[in-house]
Amino acid sequence: MIEINFDKLYRYPRIAEPCTICIPVEKGKIYSKDNVCVMQDGKPVPTQAKVTSRYDDTSIRYLFVRFMADLPANKGTKVYCELDCKDVNDNPDILCTESSTGIEVDTGALKFKVEDYASYIFKEVNDGNKIYTNENFVGPYLKEADGTSYDIELEEWNIIECGQVCVSLCTKGVNVSKDKDKKIKFEIRINAYAGKPWVELSYRIINTSMEELDIASLVFYAKADSSSRLSDIMKPMNFDEKPDSTGCGDIMTDNTSCTGPVFHTRGTHELELFDEKAPVLDVRTMVGSSNYRTDFYIGKNGEEVNRHIDAHYLMKEANEHFAEVLYGTFFADRTDAKGGLCITVYQAQQNYPKAVKSDSEGIAVMLVPEGEDKVIMQPGMARTQKMLMHFHAADEKILEIDNRSLIYQMPDRPYISPEVFKNAGVMPDIFPDKLNDDVEMFLIGRADEHARCYGMLNWGDTWDSNYTQQGRGNGKTVWSNNEYDYPHSCALEYARTGVRRFLDYLLVSTEHQMDVDVCHYSDNPLRIGGQWEHTAGHCKNGIMVCSHEWVEGLFDYYHFTGDERALTTAVGIGNNILKLLDTPMYAVPGEANARETGWALRALTALYVETGESKWIDKCEWIVDSFKKWEEEYGYWLAPYTDNTTIRVGFMISVAIGSVMRYYRVFPREDIKDMIIRAVDDLIENCMLGCGVFYYKELPSLQRLGNNTLLLESLAIAYELTGDVKYLKPGIKTFDKTIDSKAATTNGVKKIVDDAVICAGASTKGFAQSFIPVITYYKALSENGLY
């Protein structure tokens, strides 16, 4: 039985709250998910399990488990997962009925239909209060800056999951220009939950053209009725707002003498007033956004209310949250005598520009509002935006509408003990038995220190100040593009600590990687599916090389979310690596640096472990063989530098060592082990300065003090292979120097740079590059009493 822990979070109880957890499983323990069940207070709760990975003996390696739990107010709780439960919950699955024209879903609280080859998302929605038809939901409609406007055409709908907890549907489609000359693809996903009156709608737009897509607007409408007029024009909201100088969100408002037609209030203390002041019989409109407490605009008689977020707005607003976990909420609600609908945009501030409007005609959700900041998508770039559509009764309290909106922005995320991951053996051994406070604080500081970079195309990535200052972006900001597999390090740190924000870091960065950092469309086959190297504009004038394509974080994301798009993306990157390895650049061993084929080997090995497909292994054998030939040709793994030099580059050699070791762990062989040890011996003998730290590169012009922690991983690997502590001692000064370094501050000046608001902090590269080396070396030191 596996304990699943919930930390204290909300002041109100959540009954039958949909939750998810990733469960790693020891090899050979179970082969079927049929008896997996979550228990609370000794009773099974609705559970829906999905296998995301199997071992080579077909036993289950990872489970993604959905379940529904009762979560108490203002305190934590525990539930338990049984892998072979004798008392499985017998609740019926959500009703999903496929027909020749579409799919019909009944969750017990909502009934809805989607239709194949339609020009709308929903054919019908029935929430028990109102029946909405396809005429109520319009778009999202795309319009370009040059005036080109688009209609939408859907393809077939498919069921991804359907069980006791959740149903997930998806379709693809195209934005078709009015003259039919241009088509921009998109994907739509709907997630609905048993007994819940809401659905999550995910919209992913993909620039399937070889030109920049300059988006003027992208708007989804929920119309009051078929005769409602569509408009995304917003009238000014003229309220004299006082600044929140305390930073606590406690500026009070007084609406006792206000007669409307629009009311403004902060927090929840006045909300009961508006049942009388803005009755739903005459149509109540509402928008809300929050930083600390929610800031409401409430209109009576269908009066328009709206909110917008742009770069200048964000520059004026302070926020102390870890923004991956929460910035605030952002929603629009329209309620009449029959019922209401609230639409919340997920992480709207982080993905600015955004706007919402509610009036007598309905709700307009502006994923890109016209006349605000630029959103220009490069060829092959994608971006996903999500929203929660909460259908509710006319008498639903505003407090509850706001509460569900906030929970959507920061859902309950349970965690399991690090021992479960350690005992399952599904991750590298990053679980020291003895913890050192200084090392733990260093790792936490490095994980948290990254800059938060807002903007629809930037959120989930960070700028790299060193690359930018070196001029690698030709004067433009260079984005790190998740270099060194930042999501993977976040997943490992979450697994070993259970601290939820590290999981949120994984989710946000991987979602950006899947959308922006990967090429979804190109006229060059060597680009499709591949990941862009760090560059200006994320991919503008970028290149693809094997040393900058990562898949392990994508697999982590798949295990923690069950979202198969991460698996598909990883396979696409793997296929791109295979194509690149067949190009002349990699034909001769030693003509590319050790990092290039090293990272390729790491990715391909991970793909084999996750999928079991042999096609990934053929190229792995070729890479290992090329390292052997390389060593035979040059004596060591030397890298070409100037036209007439080949030099040792310690951190690149360490990438190769780490990658070959990952292959060795799957396919252990003495010749590979010996080759790794020779490479580490060479590093110790030739790459250290007299002061006891490693140098940067071998040339006299480059032998400055090195601060790259990748060499520590090489030492830890040699210790793992030999058990000899002599391999640990050369790294102690480098380790001490690293641990003593201060994390970059995240408190500082914000600035607007092109389409981004960049907050203070470092590149994610620092944590991504250092985490595995530091944690593996630290573990080896601690178990030998050296730290």
N, C-alpha and C positions, 0 to 999 in steps of 0.2 A: 504494500500500500504506500503510495507516494503522497506526502503532505503538500498541499497547495496553500500558500499563504497570501492573505490580503492585508495590506497595511491600512491603518485608519485613513479615511479620506473625507467623505462627505457628511454633513450634519444631518442629512435625511436618509432613512433606510431606502434601499433599492431591492424591490421584490422581484424574484425570478429574473435577475439581471443577466443578459447574455455576456459571457466571458470566454476567454480563450487561454490556452496554455500549451507550451511546447514540452513534450515528454520524450527525453532520450531513453533508449532501452538497450540493455545489455544483449550482446549477441547470443542467439539461441533461446532467448527467454520466451518470446511469443511469436506466433506466425500469423495470427488473425486479429483483427480489431473488433470482432463481433462481441466480445465479452468485456470490452473496455467500458468502464462506468465511473462517473464521479459521484461520491457519496457526501451528503451533508447531514449531520445529526443522525448518522446511522441509516439514512434512507437514500436510495438512488435518486438523482435529479436528472432531468433531460440532458442527454449526452450525445454528441455527434463527433465521431473520431475519423480521422483521415490519415492514411499512411503516406508520409512524404519521402521516406527512404528505407531501403532494405539492405541487409548484409548480403554477401555473396552466397550464403546458404538459404536465402529468401526469408530469414527471420526479420522481424521489424526492427529498424534502427532508430527511426524518429516517428513520433505521432504528433499530429496537430489536433488538439481536442477542444471542441466547443462545448460549453455547458451553461446551465442557468442556475444561479445561486442567489440566496437571500443574504444581502449584505447589510449589516446593522449600521445604525447611525453613530457616528463619532467614535468608532472603534474598529479594530481589525478583527479578522476571523480566519478560520481554517476550514478547508474541505479536503477530501481525500480521493485520489484516483486509484482505482483497482484495475489492474491489467487483465485479470481473469475473474471477473465478478460473477457470482452465482445468482445475483438478484438484480439483473439489468433492468433499468427503467423501461416500462412498457408503454410510455406515451406514444401516440401515433406520430408519424412524421408529418411535417407540413404537407398539405395537399398540393401536389404539382401535377397538372394535367396537360399533356402535350396533344396537339391536334395538327391537322394538315395546314393550319393557318397561323398557329402561334402557341402560346403557353398561358395557362390560367393557374393562378396561385391563390390559396386560401391559408392564411397564417392563423386563423382564429380571431384575429382582430382586424385584419384587412383582407379584402379580396381584390385582386387586380389581374388584368389581362394585358398581354403584349402581343403584337401582331407582326408576322414576318412581312418584310418588304414594304413597310409603312413609311409615312413621312412624319411620324410622331412616336414618342417613346411609349406612352400608355394609351391603350385603347379604352380602358375603363378602370376606375378605382372606386371601390365601395368601402367606406370606413364605418358603416353602420349608422352614420349621421347624414351623409350626403353621398350622392353618386356623381362622380366626375367622369367625363368622357374625353375622347381624344381632342375635342375642341377646347378643353380647359388647359391643356399642356402643350406648349409651343416651343420648338427649338431644342437645344441651343442654336441660335442663328448667328452665323459668322458674317462679318462685314470687314472688308479690307480698307486700308487707308486711301486707296485710289478710287474708292466708291463701289468696288465689286461686291455684290451681295450674293448670298448663297441660300439655297434650300437644302433640306436634308433628306437622304434616302437610306433606309436601313436594309440590312440583309436578314438572314434567318437568326432567330433567337435560339440559344442553347442553354441547357441546364448544366451548371458547373458542379453544384452541390445541392442536395435536398435531404434534410433529415429532421431530427426532433427539434433542433435549435434554429437552424438557418437555411434559407434557400438563396442561392446565388445564381443569377442569370446573366448572360452576356450576349452582345451582338456587335457586329461591325457595321460601318456605314460610310457614306461619303457626303461631304458638303459639296454640292453641285452649284456652280455659278449659274446665274439666270440665263446666260447665253449658252450654257452647257459646255463651254470651252475648257473649264478648269475644274478639277476634282481634288479636294483635300480630305483625306481619310480621317476617321475617328473610330473610337471604340467606346461602348457604353456597358456599364455593369450595374446591376441592381442587387442589393443585399437586403433581405427582409427577415424578420425574426418572429418566432412562435409567440403568439399572444401579444405582440407589440404593434402599436398603431403608427409605426414609422418605417421608412425604407431609406437606405443610403443609395444615392445615385452618384456614380462615378463616370466622368466624361474625360476621355483622353483624345486630344487633337494631335494629329501627326502631319507635319509638313511634307506631303508626298509630291513635292515639286522641286525643281533645281533652282528655284528663286527664293529670296527671302519672303516670308509671309508676314507682312506688316498688318497686324490685327488692329482695326479701328474699334471693333466691338464684338463681344461674344456674350449673348444674352439668352437666358432661359425665362420663360413666362409661365406663370400659373394664373390663368384668366378666371375672372369671377363667373362668366358665362360666355356663350358663343358670340354674343354681340359686343363683348368688351373690346375696347380699342387698345392696341399694343403701343406702348411708348416707353422708351428708356430715358426720356428727358426728365431731369430732376429740377424742381424749383428750389430756390435757396431756403435753407432752414435758418431763420434769423433769430437765434437765441443768444443772449448775452451771457456766455458761460464764464464762470470764474475759474481760474487755473487751480488745479489740485496741488497746492503748494506743499501740503504735508506728505504727499506721496502715498497716502493710505486709503484713498478713495472714499473719504468720509465727509466730503462737501455735501451739506444738507440742502434739500429743496423743500419748498412749501407751496403746494397746489390747492390749499383749502379754499382760497378765494379766486382761483383761476377758472375761467369758464370755457377755455379752449379757443378755437377748435383743435389746437395742438397743445399737448401737455409735455413738459420735460421733467424727468425725475431721475435721480441716481439711487441705486440700491433698491431694496424691497420694502422699505418702511411705509411708502405711500401707495403701494399697489392696490390695496383694497378700495381706495377712493375711486378708482377708475371704473369699477363695476357700475357706478352710478353716473359718473361724469362722462364716460365714453361707452355707453351701453352697446352691446353687440346687436341689439335689435335694429340699430341704425348703422351698422357696420363699424367695427372698431379696427383701426389700422395701427400697426406698431412696428418699429424697428429698434434694435438694441445692439450695442457693442460694449465690450468691457475690456478693461485693463486690470483694475482691481474690482470695483463693483460695477454692475451693468448700468449703462447709461441709456435710458429709454426715451424715445419720442413716441407718444401715443396720440392718435387722432380720433375724433368722433365724426360721425356722419360721413365716413369714407374719405375724410380729409387726407391728402397726401402727406406721408412722412418718408424720409429717406436718410441714408447714411452713405458716406463714401470714404475710402481710404486711398491716399496717394502718398508719394514720397515725402512731400512737405508736411503732411499730417503726422507721419511716423517720426519725422525729425523733431516734432514738438512734444511727442509723448514719451514719457519715461516708462520703463517696464523692468521689473526686477526678476521676472521668471526666467527659468531655463526655457527658452521659447520653443524648443522641440517638444517639451512636455505641455506647455500652455503659454499662450500670450493673452488670450481672452476669447470672447465669443463675438459673433457677428450674424445677425439674423433679421428676417422680416416675417411678420405675421399679419394675416387678414382673417377676421372672424365676423360672421354674421349670425343670424338667428338659427340657421341650420347646422353650423359647425365652422371649424376653422382649419387653416393650414399654416404652419410655421416652417420656413426653410432656413436652415443654418448652413453657412458656408464654412467648410473646414479650413482652419488655419488661414483665414482670410488676410489678416494683417501681414503674416509672413509671406503670403503669395500676392501681395498687392500688385497692381491696382484692383480694387474691388468696390462694388456699390450694390446696395439693395434699396428697393422702393416698394411701398405698399400704399394703395389707394382704392377708390371705389371699384376700379377696373380689375384689380388683382395684384399680383406680386411680380416684380421684375428682379431677377437675380443676375447682376452684371458681372460675369466672370472676368470680362474685360470691359470696363465702362468707356463709352466714347468720350473723347476730349480729355482723358486723363493721361497718365504716363504711358510711354511707348512699350509695346510688347511685340518684338520682332523675332520671329522664329527662323532659325537658319534651316537650310535644306536638310531633311532627314531627322529633324528634331521633333520630339514629342513632349507633351505636358499633360498631366492628369490633374483635374480639379474635382473635389468631392463636396457633396452637400447632403444634409439630412432633411427629409421631407416628413414632418411630424403632423399627422392628421389628428384632430382632436375635437371634442364636443364643444358646443357653444359656451358651456359653463365651466370649461377648463380654466383654472386659476392662472393668471399671468405668472405667478410664482413658479408653477409647475412647468409652464412653457419655457421659462428662463432656465429652470433647473435642468430640464432635459437637454437644452441647447448647450449648457456648460458641460454636462456629462459627456456629450458627444465630443467636445473639444479635448476633454481629459478623462477618458474612460478608466474604469478600474482595471488595473493590470496586475494580476497575481504573479507570484514567482514560486519557484521550487528551490530546495536547498542545493548549494554547489556540489554537495556529495553525490547527488543524483547524476549530475553530469560527469563527475569524476568516475564514479563506479561504472557508468555505462561505457566509458572509454571511447566516446564518439568525438571527443575534442582532443587537441594536444594537451599534454599534462601540464596545466597552468595552475595547479592547485597545491601550493606549498602547505605543508602541515603546520609550519610555524610562521606566523605573520609578523612583519616588522612595521611598526607604525609609520616610520619615515618613508619607507618604500610605498606603503599603501597610500599615504598622502600625496606622494609624487605622482602615482598613477592616476589618482582621482583628479589632481590638479591638471595634469596633461590632458585628460579626457575632457575636462570642462573648459579649457582655456581657449577653445577655438572661437573665431569671430562668427557672429550670427549675421548672415547676409540675406536681407529680405529682397523680395522681387519674385514674380511668378516663375521666371526662368532661372533664378539663382538660389532659391531656398533649398537647402540640403547640400550646398557646396560652400567653399570658402575661397576667398582670393588668397594668393600666395605673394607676400610682400617681397620675398627674395627674388622670385622669378620676374615679378613686375619691375623691380628696380634694376634687374640685370638687362632689361629691355627685350625679354623674350616675347613680349606681346606687341612689339613695335610701338611702344608708348602707351598701349592700352593695358587695362588690368588683366592679369593672368589668373585663371581659375585652376584650382588644384585637381579638379575632376576625380576626387576620391583616390588620389595617388597613394600607393602602398596598401590599398584595400582597407580604407578607414572603416567601412561597415563591419568587416570581419573582426577587427580589434574591438569595436564596440560590443559585438555579440559575445566575444570571449570575456570581456570585462563584466558584462551583465551576468553571464553564466557563473562566474566565480564570486560574484557579490550579491546578486539579486536586487541591485539598485535599479529602479525602473527607468531612470532617465537615460541610462546607457542603452536600454532597449529602444527608447524613443529616438536616441541618436541614430541607432541602426535603421529604424524605420524611415526616418526622414531622409537620411543620406542615400539609402538604397533606392527609394522612390525617385529621387533626383537622378541617380545613376541610370536606372532603367529607362527614364524618359529622355533626359538631356544629354547624358554622357555617351549614349549609345546611338549609332547611326541606324535609323529605321528605313531610310530610303536614299538611294544614290544611283547615279549612272555608272559608278565604279564598283565592280563586284568585290574588290578588295576592301571596301569600306562597310558594306552592308552587314549589320550585326555586330560590328566591332566597336570597341571603346576608344574614344579620343584621348590622346595624350594631353596633359595640362597645356592650355593655350588661352589666348584671348577669346572672349565671347563663347567660352566653353568648347566650341568646335570650329570657330571661324579661322580659316587658314591652318587648321590643325592637321596632324598626321596620326597614323596608327602604327604602333610598333609593339612587338610581343612583350616588351618590358613594362608596358603600361596598360595591361588588360588583366582584370581580376574577376574571379568568379566565386571565391569562397564566401564572401559577404552576401552574395546573391543567394547562395544555398542556405546560409543562416537565416536570411529573410524568409525564404520559402518555408523553412521549418517552424519559424516563429509566427508566421501569418497564414500559412496554407495557400498563399497566392501563387498559383502555378506560373504566372507571368515571370516571376523571378527565375524559375527553372528554365523557362523558354529563353529568357535573356542570356542566362549563363551558357546554354547550349549554343546560342548564336555567337557569343564571344568565342567559345571553343572552336566553332567552325571557322571563324575569322582567323584565329591563331593558326589553324592548320593550313589555311590558304596562304598566310604570310610566310610560314615556314618553308613553303615551296618556292618562294621568290629567291632571286640570286643573292640577296643580302645575307642569307643564312646557309648558302651552299657550301662554303669552305669553313671548316672549324678554325676558330681564332680570328676570323675577319670581323666578327661582331663581338662586343664585349660580353663578359660572362653573365651580365644581368639579363640580356635579351632572351637567350634560350633558357636561362634559369627560371625566369618568371613564367615562360611558356610551359616548362616542365611542371611547375607548381600547379598551374591552372588545369593542365591536361590530366594530371594525377587526381586532382580533386574531382574532375568530371567523371573519371573512371570509378572512383569510390562511390560517388553519388548515383550514377546511372548504371554501372556494371557493364557498359558497352565497351567492347574490345577495341573499337576504332580509335579511342583516345590513347591506347597503350602503344600502338605501332610507332607513333611519333615520339612517345616517351623513350622507347628503346633507342630510337635514332638520336635523340638529344643526349642520352647518357653515353652512347657510343661516340658522339662528337666531342664530349668532354674528355673522354679517354684519348682520342686522337689529338685533341688540343694539348693535353698534358704531354703527350709523346713528342709533339712538334716543337713546343716552346720550353718544355721542362716544367712549366707551371701554367696556371690560368692567367696569362698576361693579356692585357687589352691594348688594341691599337690606339695611339693617341696622336702625336704629331706624325708627319709623313714618314719619319725615320726612327720612331720609337714604339716599343711595346712595353707597357708598364704594369705594375701591380696597382690595382685600385681595390683597397681592402673591402669597402662596402659592397662593391659589385661582386667580388669573389665570394663574399658572405651570402649574397642573394643566391648564388649558384650552389653553395654548400647547403643552405637551408632548403633549397628546392630539390636537390639530389637526395637529401635526407628524407624528405616527404615521400619520394618514390621508394627509397630503401625501406621505409616502414611498412609499405605495402608489399614490396618484392625484395626481401632481404637477400643480399649476396655478398660474399666476402670481398670480391673485387671492388664493389661499390664502396663498401665500408673502408677498405684500405685507401681508395682514392680520396675519400673525404678527409681521412686523418692526415694524409700527405698534404692536402691543401691547407688544413689548419696549422700543421707544423710549419709550413712555409710562411703563413701569416705571422706567426709568433716570431719566427727567426728573422724575417725581412721587413716587416711592416710596423715595427715598434720604434719609438724614439727613446732616447736615453732616460727621459723623465718618467717613463712607465706607461705612456698612453700611445695609442696607434696614430700614425700620421694619416693625412687625407689621401694623397696620391704620391706615387714613388718619385716623380721628377724633383730635382732640387728646387724648382720654382713652385712646387706644390706641397712640400713636406711641412705644412703647418699642422698645428695640433688638431687632431681629429676629434670630433664629438659624435661620430655616427655609432649608434648602439648596435647596429647590425652585426658587428664583429663579436659582440657578447653572445649572440645566438650561436655563432660558429663555435665558440669555446664551450658553450653548454652542450652542443651536439657532440663534440669530441669527448666530453665527459660522459655523455649518455652511451656512447659507443664503447668506451674503454673502462669506465669507472675510475679513471685516474684523475685525482684532484689537481695534478700539475697543470691541467688544461684550464682550470678556473683562475688560478692565481694571476696570470698576465692581464686579466680584465678588471681586477679589483679597483685600480685607480680610475679607470674609465667609468666604472659603475658608480664609485663614490662621487666623481665629478658630475655625473648625470643626475644622481639623486639629490645633490645639493643645489642644482639649478632651479631657479624660480620659474613658476608657470607664468605665462603672459597674462597681463591683466585684461579682464573683460569690461572694465569700467573705463570709459574714455569717450572721446569725441566720435559721434556718428557723422557719416558723410554720404552725400549722394554722388554716386559714380555711375554715369550712364543709366542703365535700367535697374540699379541696385541701391539700396540703403545699406551701407556697410557699417556694422558696429565694431567696437574695439575687440581685439583678440588675434590669435595666431591662426595659421593654416592648420587644417586637420592632418596635414602630412606629418607633423611632429609626433602626435600620438600614434598614428598609424604605423609609422616607421619604427618607433621605439617600444611599443607595447610587448610584442612577442619576444624580442631579444631581452628586454628587462625582466619580464616575468619568468622566462625559462632559466636565465642565468641566476636570478634571485632564488628560485626554487632550488637549484643545484647548490648554491652557497649555503642556504639555510639548512639543508639536510646534511651538510658536512660541517656545521657549526662555524662557518666562516663569516656569517652575518647574523 
